[in-house]
Amino acid sequence: MRAWTVASQDDDLRLSEVPEPSLQGGGVVVEVLAAHLPAYTKAVVTGGRGGLLTPLILGPSCIGRVTDVAPDVFHVAPGDVVLDTALLNAGDGDEILVGWVGLGGSGGSERTDRMREVWRDGAFAEKALCAKETMVKLPDAENYPDPARLAFLPWLCVAAAGLRTAGPLAGRDVAVIGATGQMGGAAVMLALAEGAATVTAVGRNKVALDRLAELGPRVRTHQLTGDRTTDATAIGPVDIALDTLGATPTADATMAAYDSLRVRGTLVLVGGVRQDLTIPYSDFMHRRLTLRGSWMSDDETVTRVWNLVRSGVLDLSAVELLKVGFDDPESALDLAERTSGLSFVALVP
Ligand SMILES: NC(=O)c1ccc[n+]([C@@H]2O[C@H](COP(=O)([O-])OP(=O)(O)OC[C@H]3O[C@@H](n4cnc5c(N)ncnc54)[C@H](OP(=O)(O)O)[C@@H]3O)[C@@H](O)[C@H]2O)c1
């Protein structure tokens, strides 16, 4: 079958002919219907996001149709359409993303090394062998008109899990910092679908902000100035701020979000910022704030987000889907890197 592989740490992403996966205990084989190509995939391949265990088939998640299951798998069956979340959790912070970079709270251990040896290959392929723990059934998804669009679900689920740590969204004012990225765009859509009173979309890219504004009258936008005080004043006051920023040279935009919170507000961090935050103890205490981190998603959140989509409450037609095939991985990575906001690239075998 055809797959996108990385042979070694210093290799590029390549189109390869590889053997079809064979079933192993605890495994599920899926026919890949579509897989999201994150905007920063090139940085992952070139080592900018931590070590990839090579050689491997790349790909953190997909929408797939189950073709075979091991005898010890009961929650999905051949024919089911599923989301592959890529998240394999052994407990105590030992978590891996199959086919990708990223380790859970333990930061890696002898156990995560063994997990990554057994469950190494990801979803950028015609077929994928997945650990059963990464499979969430999407009931009736076989009737969804454009399954490739569902490849955006993983980002919606990560955003939903982050927002959820701050409690119910209905009637509350939410800000998304980095709304001009794909995670941020997903978060804006999710917050609207869950009844936020207002959603303030914050980012640099004016074109992406304008597209977000078209989602409806509850969306406000703010183009980042880079000045923390000015940005905080324009963003707030909000009850919840979700930070979905990529790697930024300073923590100013994140701290502007902190400053913009109302009393009892919550700042949730899900982005890729690699900066330390200086939290003023007294201010944090007197304003009774909450600071939360959130990583990936959980099965219940996947089901909840899928129900929003299948019921039409969350309409994925607002997202521009750019389909690519296997032939030219380099151009696909370039396209993904240029794609922001309410657009995303999906590999459709
Ligand atoms: N917590 C989790 O479970 C989880 C899961 C998946 C991904 N992530 C993280 O989420 C982050 C965002 O993912 P994505 O797919 O949305 O990436 P993306 O599409 O590349 O978005 C990056 C965002 O960061 C902003 N940004 C980048 N550099 C900036 C700078 N110097 N100053 C201000 N803003 C800057 C961009 O703003 P403009 O477009 O306006 O320039 C954009 O809004 C990634 O870094 C990833 O590590 C976390």
The ligand as an ORCA input file, in Angstrom:
! r2SCAN-3c Opt
* xyz 0 1
  N      -2.833     20.725     23.778
  C      -2.991     19.854     22.816
  O      -3.511     18.764     23.038
  C      -2.592     20.191     21.404
  C      -2.972     19.360     20.356
  C      -2.615     19.727     19.066
  C      -1.870     20.882     18.844
  N      -1.488     21.639     19.903
  C      -0.707     22.879     19.737
  O      -1.561     23.890     19.259
  C      -0.770     24.854     18.579
  C      -1.599     25.506     17.500
  O      -1.929     24.528     16.517
  P      -2.552     24.973     15.120
  O      -2.855     23.747     14.369
  O      -3.621     25.950     15.359
  O      -1.306     25.718     14.477
  P      -1.318     26.887     13.440
  O      -2.480     26.701     12.531
  O       0.062     26.963     12.911
  O      -1.609     28.207     14.349
  C      -0.628     28.897     15.024
  C      -1.242     30.118     15.718
  O      -0.220     30.770     16.456
  C      -0.152     32.127     16.036
  N       1.228     32.584     16.070
  C       2.326     31.931     15.585
  N       3.427     32.662     15.817
  C       3.013     33.802     16.437
  C       3.685     34.943     16.953
  N       5.011     35.078     16.841
  N       2.956     35.911     17.543
  C       1.609     35.784     17.649
  N       0.920     34.719     17.190
  C       1.616     33.745     16.601
  C      -0.708     32.172     14.632
  O      -1.168     33.476     14.403
  P      -1.331     34.149     12.932
  O      -1.829     33.043     12.007
  O      -2.343     35.208     13.136
  O      -0.003     34.631     12.531
  C      -1.831     31.136     14.751
  O      -2.948     31.727     15.334
  C       0.436     24.085     18.038
  O       1.611     24.790     18.362
  C       0.389     22.732     18.719
  O       1.600     22.430     19.369
  C      -1.833     21.317     21.170
*
